[in-house]
Amino acid sequence: MVAGMLSVAAFIIHILTNQDVIMFKKKPVDTTSLILANKGNSLSDEKKQTEFKTDESTVIAKNVCFEGNITSIGHVYIYGVLKGNINTEAGLIKIVSNGMVEGDIKCKKVIIDGELRGDCFSENMEITENGKVSGKITYHTLSIKHGGILSGQADPVLHNNEKNRITDISTEIQSVELQDI
């Protein structure tokens, strides 16, 4: 009986001193970055994979319908349906093929390969072959690929130096017209 008790005591001491050898302990998982393969996407080869950090990105997954507004400092990827507004002034918004947003968007860069029903204010806007936009867009640079659809109003935003250049040109035109009189 003493031998049995000594065996149990030795076993308990062994477990307490070697705690990192536990059978059901969770192993650490590195989730700093994931790669999503955009299957069935007609984007160019270099854009077939989108890399993002999980702690800085918001993802609305395929077959998910989210109702509400999103405000983010990181990137936003829409694979499903979002009924609400998105505001990520420093980040990227990407609406992938078959993704849809019913609401307004404000961001630094937007890539639309799905559908946007609403207004968009973006520094850089790209509508891909499968992209469809219905609403008013305000942009600095705009790219619409063959097959992309824009239905609505498009207003370019001019930076201060471009506004000054246009004012200078109009002043020159007025002075030339006055000289002709």
CYANA upper distance limits for C-alpha pairs under 8 A (distance plus 0.5 A):
  1 MET  CA      5 MET  CA      6.92
  2 VAL  CA      6 LEU  CA      6.66
  3 ALA  CA      7 SER  CA      6.68
  4 GLY  CA      8 VAL  CA      6.84
  5 MET  CA      9 ALA  CA      6.64
  6 LEU  CA     10 ALA  CA      6.54
  7 SER  CA     11 PHE  CA      6.66
  8 VAL  CA     12 ILE  CA      6.73
  9 ALA  CA     13 ILE  CA      6.71
 10 ALA  CA     14 HIS  CA      6.63
 11 PHE  CA     15 ILE  CA      6.83
 12 ILE  CA     16 LEU  CA      6.73
 13 ILE  CA     17 THR  CA      6.70
 14 HIS  CA     18 ASN  CA      6.64
 15 ILE  CA     19 GLN  CA      6.48
 31 THR  CA     53 LYS  CA      8.42
 31 THR  CA     54 THR  CA      7.39
 32 THR  CA     53 LYS  CA      6.12
 32 THR  CA     54 THR  CA      6.80
 32 THR  CA     55 ASP  CA      7.88
 33 SER  CA     51 GLU  CA      7.38
 33 SER  CA     52 PHE  CA      6.32
 33 SER  CA     53 LYS  CA      5.07
 33 SER  CA     54 THR  CA      6.70
 34 LEU  CA     51 GLU  CA      6.62
 34 LEU  CA     52 PHE  CA      6.71
 34 LEU  CA     53 LYS  CA      7.18
 34 LEU  CA     54 THR  CA      7.73
 35 ILE  CA     49 GLN  CA      6.96
 35 ILE  CA     50 THR  CA      6.55
 35 ILE  CA     51 GLU  CA      5.45
 35 ILE  CA     52 PHE  CA      7.57
 36 LEU  CA     49 GLN  CA      6.24
 36 LEU  CA     50 THR  CA      6.22
 36 LEU  CA     51 GLU  CA      7.23
 37 ALA  CA     48 LYS  CA      6.84
 37 ALA  CA     49 GLN  CA      5.45
 37 ALA  CA     50 THR  CA      7.57
 38 ASN  CA     48 LYS  CA      6.13
 38 ASN  CA     49 GLN  CA      6.60
 38 ASN  CA     50 THR  CA      8.24
 39 LYS  CA     48 LYS  CA      8.38
 41 ASN  CA     48 LYS  CA      7.63
 41 ASN  CA     97 SER  CA      7.04
 42 SER  CA    129 GLU  CA      7.77
 42 SER  CA    130 ASN  CA      8.22
 43 LEU  CA     47 LYS  CA      6.47
 43 LEU  CA     48 LYS  CA      6.70
 43 LEU  CA    128 THR  CA      7.93
 43 LEU  CA    129 GLU  CA      8.32
 44 SER  CA     48 LYS  CA      6.99
 52 PHE  CA     56 GLU  CA      8.22
 52 PHE  CA     57 SER  CA      7.27
 52 PHE  CA     75 HIS  CA      8.41
 53 LYS  CA     57 SER  CA      6.69
 54 THR  CA     58 THR  CA      8.20
 56 GLU  CA     73 ILE  CA      7.80
 56 GLU  CA     74 GLY  CA      5.33
 56 GLU  CA     75 HIS  CA      7.17
 57 SER  CA     74 GLY  CA      5.68
 57 SER  CA     75 HIS  CA      5.23
 57 SER  CA     76 VAL  CA      6.18
 57 SER  CA     77 TYR  CA      8.03
 58 THR  CA     72 SER  CA      8.11
 58 THR  CA     74 GLY  CA      7.85
 58 THR  CA     75 HIS  CA      6.79
 58 THR  CA     76 VAL  CA      5.18
 58 THR  CA     77 TYR  CA      6.70
 59 VAL  CA     76 VAL  CA      6.39
 59 VAL  CA     77 TYR  CA      5.29
 59 VAL  CA     78 ILE  CA      6.48
 59 VAL  CA     79 TYR  CA      7.95
 60 ILE  CA     64 VAL  CA      7.03
 60 ILE  CA     65 CYS  CA      8.33
 60 ILE  CA     66 PHE  CA      7.84
 60 ILE  CA     77 TYR  CA      6.83
 60 ILE  CA     78 ILE  CA      5.42
 60 ILE  CA     79 TYR  CA      6.20
 60 ILE  CA     80 GLY  CA      6.18
 60 ILE  CA     81 VAL  CA      7.81
 60 ILE  CA     82 LEU  CA      7.99
 61 ALA  CA     78 ILE  CA      7.19
 61 ALA  CA     79 TYR  CA      5.49
 61 ALA  CA     80 GLY  CA      5.76
 62 LYS  CA     78 ILE  CA      8.41
 62 LYS  CA     79 TYR  CA      5.14
 62 LYS  CA     80 GLY  CA      4.71
 62 LYS  CA     81 VAL  CA      8.37
 62 LYS  CA     99 GLY  CA      7.97
 63 ASN  CA     79 TYR  CA      8.29
 63 ASN  CA     80 GLY  CA      5.84
 63 ASN  CA     81 VAL  CA      8.14
 64 VAL  CA     80 GLY  CA      5.54
 64 VAL  CA     81 VAL  CA      6.71
 65 CYS  CA     80 GLY  CA      6.58
 65 CYS  CA     81 VAL  CA      5.10
 65 CYS  CA     82 LEU  CA      6.35
 65 CYS  CA     83 LYS  CA      8.04
 66 PHE  CA     81 VAL  CA      6.72
 66 PHE  CA     82 LEU  CA      5.36
 66 PHE  CA     83 LYS  CA      6.67
 67 GLU  CA     82 LEU  CA      6.44
 67 GLU  CA     83 LYS  CA      5.18
 67 GLU  CA     84 GLY  CA      6.41
 68 GLY  CA     82 LEU  CA      8.03
 68 GLY  CA     83 LYS  CA      6.73
 68 GLY  CA     84 GLY  CA      5.30
 68 GLY  CA     85 ASN  CA      7.64
 69 ASN  CA     83 LYS  CA      8.31
 69 ASN  CA     84 GLY  CA      5.27
 69 ASN  CA     85 ASN  CA      5.20
 69 ASN  CA     86 ILE  CA      6.38
 70 ILE  CA     84 GLY  CA      7.98
 70 ILE  CA     85 ASN  CA      6.73
 70 ILE  CA     86 ILE  CA      5.22
 70 ILE  CA     87 ASN  CA      6.75
 71 THR  CA     86 ILE  CA      6.42
 71 THR  CA     87 ASN  CA      5.28
 71 THR  CA     88 THR  CA      6.39
 72 SER  CA     76 VAL  CA      8.10
 72 SER  CA     86 ILE  CA      8.42
 72 SER  CA     87 ASN  CA      6.88
 72 SER  CA     88 THR  CA      5.43
 72 SER  CA     91 GLY  CA      8.34
 73 ILE  CA     88 THR  CA      5.99
 73 ILE  CA     89 GLU  CA      7.73
 73 ILE  CA     90 ALA  CA      6.80
 73 ILE  CA     91 GLY  CA      6.74
 74 GLY  CA     88 THR  CA      7.26
 74 GLY  CA     90 ALA  CA      7.65
 74 GLY  CA     91 GLY  CA      5.57
 74 GLY  CA     92 LEU  CA      7.69
 75 HIS  CA     88 THR  CA      7.81
 75 HIS  CA     91 GLY  CA      5.41
 75 HIS  CA     92 LEU  CA      5.19
 75 HIS  CA     93 ILE  CA      6.32
 75 HIS  CA     94 LYS  CA      8.49
 76 VAL  CA     88 THR  CA      8.42
 76 VAL  CA     91 GLY  CA      8.12
 76 VAL  CA     92 LEU  CA      6.77
 76 VAL  CA     93 ILE  CA      5.24
 76 VAL  CA     94 LYS  CA      6.82
 77 TYR  CA     93 ILE  CA      6.43
 77 TYR  CA     94 LYS  CA      5.41
 77 TYR  CA     95 ILE  CA      6.57
 77 TYR  CA     96 VAL  CA      7.87
 78 ILE  CA     82 LEU  CA      7.91
 78 ILE  CA     93 ILE  CA      8.30
 78 ILE  CA     94 LYS  CA      6.68
 78 ILE  CA     95 ILE  CA      5.23
 78 ILE  CA     96 VAL  CA      6.62
 78 ILE  CA     99 GLY  CA      6.15
 78 ILE  CA    100 MET  CA      7.59
 78 ILE  CA    101 VAL  CA      8.28
 79 TYR  CA     95 ILE  CA      7.00
 79 TYR  CA     96 VAL  CA      6.06
 79 TYR  CA     97 SER  CA      7.76
 79 TYR  CA     98 ASN  CA      7.29
 79 TYR  CA     99 GLY  CA      5.01
 79 TYR  CA    100 MET  CA      8.04
 80 GLY  CA     98 ASN  CA      7.65
 80 GLY  CA     99 GLY  CA      5.22
 80 GLY  CA    100 MET  CA      6.88
 81 VAL  CA     99 GLY  CA      6.29
 81 VAL  CA    100 MET  CA      5.30
 81 VAL  CA    101 VAL  CA      6.37
 81 VAL  CA    102 GLU  CA      8.37
 82 LEU  CA    100 MET  CA      6.83
 82 LEU  CA    101 VAL  CA      5.27
 82 LEU  CA    102 GLU  CA      6.71
 82 LEU  CA    103 GLY  CA      8.36
 83 LYS  CA    101 VAL  CA      6.47
 83 LYS  CA    102 GLU  CA      5.26
 83 LYS  CA    103 GLY  CA      6.59
 84 GLY  CA    101 VAL  CA      7.76
 84 GLY  CA    102 GLU  CA      6.57
 84 GLY  CA    103 GLY  CA      5.25
 84 GLY  CA    104 ASP  CA      7.61
 85 ASN  CA    102 GLU  CA      8.18
 85 ASN  CA    103 GLY  CA      5.27
 85 ASN  CA    104 ASP  CA      5.22
 85 ASN  CA    105 ILE  CA      6.31
 86 ILE  CA    103 GLY  CA      8.12
 86 ILE  CA    104 ASP  CA      6.93
 86 ILE  CA    105 ILE  CA      5.38
 86 ILE  CA    106 LYS  CA      6.81
 86 ILE  CA    107 CYS  CA      8.46
 87 ASN  CA    105 ILE  CA      6.53
 87 ASN  CA    106 LYS  CA      5.36
 87 ASN  CA    107 CYS  CA      6.52
 88 THR  CA     92 LEU  CA      7.73
 88 THR  CA     93 ILE  CA      8.23
 88 THR  CA    106 LYS  CA      6.82
 88 THR  CA    107 CYS  CA      5.40
 88 THR  CA    108 LYS  CA      7.80
 89 GLU  CA    106 LYS  CA      6.71
 89 GLU  CA    107 CYS  CA      4.69
 89 GLU  CA    108 LYS  CA      5.80
 90 ALA  CA    107 CYS  CA      6.89
 90 ALA  CA    108 LYS  CA      5.88
 91 GLY  CA    107 CYS  CA      6.68
 91 GLY  CA    108 LYS  CA      6.19
 91 GLY  CA    109 LYS  CA      7.20
 92 LEU  CA    107 CYS  CA      7.03
 92 LEU  CA    108 LYS  CA      6.70
 92 LEU  CA    109 LYS  CA      5.36
 92 LEU  CA    110 VAL  CA      6.17
 92 LEU  CA    111 ILE  CA      8.33
 93 ILE  CA    107 CYS  CA      7.46
 93 ILE  CA    109 LYS  CA      6.90
 93 ILE  CA    110 VAL  CA      5.23
 93 ILE  CA    111 ILE  CA      6.89
 94 LYS  CA    110 VAL  CA      6.23
 94 LYS  CA    111 ILE  CA      5.27
 94 LYS  CA    112 ILE  CA      6.48
 94 LYS  CA    113 ASP  CA      8.11
 95 ILE  CA     99 GLY  CA      6.03
 95 ILE  CA    100 MET  CA      7.13
 95 ILE  CA    101 VAL  CA      8.12
 95 ILE  CA    110 VAL  CA      8.45
 95 ILE  CA    111 ILE  CA      6.83
 95 ILE  CA    112 ILE  CA      5.43
 95 ILE  CA    113 ASP  CA      6.19
 95 ILE  CA    114 GLY  CA      5.81
 95 ILE  CA    115 GLU  CA      7.58
 95 ILE  CA    116 LEU  CA      8.47
 96 VAL  CA    111 ILE  CA      8.50
 96 VAL  CA    112 ILE  CA      7.04
 96 VAL  CA    113 ASP  CA      5.31
 96 VAL  CA    114 GLY  CA      5.55
 97 SER  CA    113 ASP  CA      5.39
 97 SER  CA    114 GLY  CA      4.77
 97 SER  CA    115 GLU  CA      8.40
 97 SER  CA    130 ASN  CA      7.14
 97 SER  CA    131 GLY  CA      8.01
 98 ASN  CA    113 ASP  CA      8.31
 98 ASN  CA    114 GLY  CA      5.61
 98 ASN  CA    115 GLU  CA      7.83
 99 GLY  CA    113 ASP  CA      8.31
 99 GLY  CA    114 GLY  CA      5.38
 99 GLY  CA    115 GLU  CA      6.84
100 MET  CA    114 GLY  CA      6.30
100 MET  CA    115 GLU  CA      5.15
100 MET  CA    116 LEU  CA      6.32
100 MET  CA    117 ARG  CA      8.29
101 VAL  CA    115 GLU  CA      6.89
101 VAL  CA    116 LEU  CA      5.43
101 VAL  CA    117 ARG  CA      6.64
101 VAL  CA    118 GLY  CA      8.26
102 GLU  CA    116 LEU  CA      6.68
102 GLU  CA    117 ARG  CA      5.28
102 GLU  CA    118 GLY  CA      6.49
103 GLY  CA    116 LEU  CA      8.07
103 GLY  CA    117 ARG  CA      6.70
103 GLY  CA    118 GLY  CA      5.30
103 GLY  CA    119 ASP  CA      7.47
104 ASP  CA    117 ARG  CA      8.35
104 ASP  CA    118 GLY  CA      5.49
104 ASP  CA    119 ASP  CA      5.20
104 ASP  CA    120 CYS  CA      6.16
105 ILE  CA    118 GLY  CA      8.11
105 ILE  CA    119 ASP  CA      6.84
105 ILE  CA    120 CYS  CA      5.12
105 ILE  CA    121 PHE  CA      6.70
105 ILE  CA    122 SER  CA      8.26
106 LYS  CA    120 CYS  CA      6.41
106 LYS  CA    121 PHE  CA      5.32
106 LYS  CA    122 SER  CA      6.34
107 CYS  CA    121 PHE  CA      7.09
107 CYS  CA    122 SER  CA      5.56
107 CYS  CA    123 GLU  CA      7.61
108 LYS  CA    122 SER  CA      5.78
108 LYS  CA    123 GLU  CA      5.49
108 LYS  CA    124 ASN  CA      6.84
109 LYS  CA    122 SER  CA      6.28
109 LYS  CA    123 GLU  CA      6.37
109 LYS  CA    124 ASN  CA      5.14
109 LYS  CA    125 MET  CA      6.35
110 VAL  CA    122 SER  CA      7.19
110 VAL  CA    124 ASN  CA      6.93
110 VAL  CA    125 MET  CA      5.54
110 VAL  CA    126 GLU  CA      6.77
111 ILE  CA    125 MET  CA      6.68
111 ILE  CA    126 GLU  CA      5.33
111 ILE  CA    127 ILE  CA      6.56
111 ILE  CA    128 THR  CA      7.81
112 ILE  CA    116 LEU  CA      7.93
112 ILE  CA    125 MET  CA      8.48
112 ILE  CA    126 GLU  CA      6.69
112 ILE  CA    127 ILE  CA      5.37
112 ILE  CA    128 THR  CA      6.60
112 ILE  CA    130 ASN  CA      8.50
112 ILE  CA    131 GLY  CA      5.65
112 ILE  CA    132 LYS  CA      7.75
112 ILE  CA    133 VAL  CA      8.44
113 ASP  CA    127 ILE  CA      6.85
113 ASP  CA    128 THR  CA      5.66
113 ASP  CA    129 GLU  CA      7.38
113 ASP  CA    130 ASN  CA      5.58
113 ASP  CA    131 GLY  CA      4.56
113 ASP  CA    132 LYS  CA      7.86
114 GLY  CA    130 ASN  CA      6.68
114 GLY  CA    131 GLY  CA      5.33
114 GLY  CA    132 LYS  CA      6.83
115 GLU  CA    131 GLY  CA      6.30
115 GLU  CA    132 LYS  CA      5.24
115 GLU  CA    133 VAL  CA      6.39
116 LEU  CA    132 LYS  CA      6.80
116 LEU  CA    133 VAL  CA      5.29
116 LEU  CA    134 SER  CA      6.73
116 LEU  CA    135 GLY  CA      8.47
117 ARG  CA    133 VAL  CA      6.59
117 ARG  CA    134 SER  CA      5.41
117 ARG  CA    135 GLY  CA      6.66
118 GLY  CA    133 VAL  CA      8.18
118 GLY  CA    134 SER  CA      6.68
118 GLY  CA    135 GLY  CA      5.35
118 GLY  CA    136 LYS  CA      7.45
119 ASP  CA    134 SER  CA      8.34
119 ASP  CA    135 GLY  CA      5.56
119 ASP  CA    136 LYS  CA      5.20
119 ASP  CA    137 ILE  CA      6.09
120 CYS  CA    135 GLY  CA      8.19
120 CYS  CA    136 LYS  CA      6.94
120 CYS  CA    137 ILE  CA      5.18
120 CYS  CA    138 THR  CA      6.66
121 PHE  CA    137 ILE  CA      6.41
121 PHE  CA    138 THR  CA      5.20
121 PHE  CA    139 TYR  CA      6.50
122 SER  CA    137 ILE  CA      8.36
122 SER  CA    138 THR  CA      6.82
122 SER  CA    139 TYR  CA      5.52
122 SER  CA    140 HIS  CA      7.65
123 GLU  CA    139 TYR  CA      5.69
123 GLU  CA    140 HIS  CA      5.40
123 GLU  CA    141 THR  CA      6.94
124 ASN  CA    139 TYR  CA      6.72
124 ASN  CA    140 HIS  CA      6.46
124 ASN  CA    141 THR  CA      5.40
124 ASN  CA    142 LEU  CA      6.68
125 MET  CA    139 TYR  CA      7.02
125 MET  CA    140 HIS  CA      8.39
125 MET  CA    141 THR  CA      6.69
125 MET  CA    142 LEU  CA      5.38
125 MET  CA    143 SER  CA      6.80
126 GLU  CA    142 LEU  CA      6.39
126 GLU  CA    143 SER  CA      5.18
126 GLU  CA    144 ILE  CA      6.44
126 GLU  CA    145 LYS  CA      8.38
127 ILE  CA    131 GLY  CA      5.70
127 ILE  CA    132 LYS  CA      7.68
127 ILE  CA    133 VAL  CA      8.41
127 ILE  CA    143 SER  CA      6.62
127 ILE  CA    144 ILE  CA      5.19
127 ILE  CA    145 LYS  CA      6.72
127 ILE  CA    148 GLY  CA      6.23
127 ILE  CA    149 ILE  CA      8.02
128 THR  CA    144 ILE  CA      6.62
128 THR  CA    145 LYS  CA      5.55
128 THR  CA    146 HIS  CA      8.02
128 THR  CA    147 GLY  CA      7.90
128 THR  CA    148 GLY  CA      5.90
129 GLU  CA    144 ILE  CA      8.29
129 GLU  CA    145 LYS  CA      5.86
129 GLU  CA    146 HIS  CA      6.13
129 GLU  CA    147 GLY  CA      5.01
129 GLU  CA    148 GLY  CA      5.05
130 ASN  CA    147 GLY  CA      6.96
130 ASN  CA    148 GLY  CA      6.19
131 GLY  CA    147 GLY  CA      8.26
131 GLY  CA    148 GLY  CA      5.44
131 GLY  CA    149 ILE  CA      6.72
132 LYS  CA    148 GLY  CA      6.49
132 LYS  CA    149 ILE  CA      5.13
132 LYS  CA    150 LEU  CA      6.52
132 LYS  CA    151 SER  CA      8.35
133 VAL  CA    149 ILE  CA      6.66
133 VAL  CA    150 LEU  CA      5.37
133 VAL  CA    151 SER  CA      6.52
133 VAL  CA    152 GLY  CA      8.29
134 SER  CA    150 LEU  CA      6.72
134 SER  CA    151 SER  CA      5.26
134 SER  CA    152 GLY  CA      6.16
135 GLY  CA    151 SER  CA      6.95
135 GLY  CA    152 GLY  CA      5.22
135 GLY  CA    153 GLN  CA      6.93
136 LYS  CA    152 GLY  CA      5.97
136 LYS  CA    153 GLN  CA      5.03
136 LYS  CA    154 ALA  CA      6.35
136 LYS  CA    155 ASP  CA      8.24
137 ILE  CA    152 GLY  CA      8.27
137 ILE  CA    153 GLN  CA      6.72
137 ILE  CA    154 ALA  CA      5.39
137 ILE  CA    155 ASP  CA      6.71
138 THR  CA    154 ALA  CA      6.52
138 THR  CA    155 ASP  CA      5.30
138 THR  CA    156 PRO  CA      6.09
138 THR  CA    157 VAL  CA      6.89
139 TYR  CA    154 ALA  CA      8.33
139 TYR  CA    155 ASP  CA      7.08
139 TYR  CA    156 PRO  CA      5.49
139 TYR  CA    157 VAL  CA      6.02
140 HIS  CA    156 PRO  CA      6.02
140 HIS  CA    157 VAL  CA      5.52
140 HIS  CA    158 LEU  CA      7.12
141 THR  CA    156 PRO  CA      8.11
144 ILE  CA    148 GLY  CA      6.28
144 ILE  CA    149 ILE  CA      8.18
158 LEU  CA    162 GLU  CA      6.31
158 LEU  CA    163 LYS  CA      6.56
159 HIS  CA    163 LYS  CA      6.76
160 ASN  CA    164 ASN  CA      6.69
161 ASN  CA    165 ARG  CA      6.72
162 GLU  CA    166 ILE  CA      6.77
163 LYS  CA    167 THR  CA      6.66
164 ASN  CA    168 ASP  CA      6.53
165 ARG  CA    169 ILE  CA      6.72
166 ILE  CA    170 SER  CA      6.69
167 THR  CA    171 THR  CA      6.58
168 ASP  CA    172 GLU  CA      6.66
169 ILE  CA    173 ILE  CA      6.69
170 SER  CA    174 GLN  CA      6.67
171 THR  CA    175 SER  CA      6.70
172 GLU  CA    176 VAL  CA      6.65
173 ILE  CA    177 GLU  CA      6.68
174 GLN  CA    178 LEU  CA      6.70
175 SER  CA    179 GLN  CA      6.72
176 VAL  CA    180 ASP  CA      6.88
177 GLU  CA    181 ILE  CA      7.17
